[in-house]
């Protein structure tokens, strides 16, 4: 029975770590998208097709 509890504890810790990594990655990607979009809007008068 103790082996099951250790496995559940390790799985829970891994899930928390993966969740934190996903949050950080999502925030970073969102911030980069906002900055890039703002730069495009700022320079839209310079864009010609």
FENCOR-V243529 format. One record per residue. N is the residue number from 1. RES is the residue in one small letter. SS is DSSP state (hx for helix, st for strand, lp for the rest). PSI is psi in whole degrees, -180 to 180 (none if undefined). Layout:
((N;RES;SS;PSI) (N;RES;SS;PSI))
This chain:
((1;x;lp;-35) (2;x;hx;-35) (3;x;hx;-37) (4;x;hx;-43) (5;x;hx;-40) (6;x;hx;-40) (7;x;hx;-43) (8;x;hx;-39) (9;x;hx;-46) (10;x;hx;-39) (11;x;hx;-42) (12;x;hx;-43) (13;x;hx;-41) (14;x;hx;-41) (15;x;hx;-39) (16;x;hx;-44) (17;x;hx;-44) (18;x;hx;-40) (19;x;hx;-43) (20;x;hx;-43) (21;x;hx;-41) (22;x;hx;-38) (23;x;hx;-46) (24;x;hx;-44) (25;x;hx;-42) (26;x;hx;-44) (27;x;hx;-40) (28;x;hx;-47) (29;x;hx;-41) (30;x;hx;-42) (31;x;hx;-43) (32;x;hx;-39) (33;x;hx;-41) (34;x;hx;-44) (35;x;hx;-44) (36;x;hx;-43) (37;x;hx;-40) (38;x;hx;-40) (39;x;hx;-40) (40;x;hx;-44) (41;x;hx;-37) (42;x;hx;-35) (43;x;lp;22) (44;x;hx;-25) (45;x;hx;-20) (46;x;hx;-13) (47;x;lp;127) (48;x;lp;146) (49;x;lp;none))
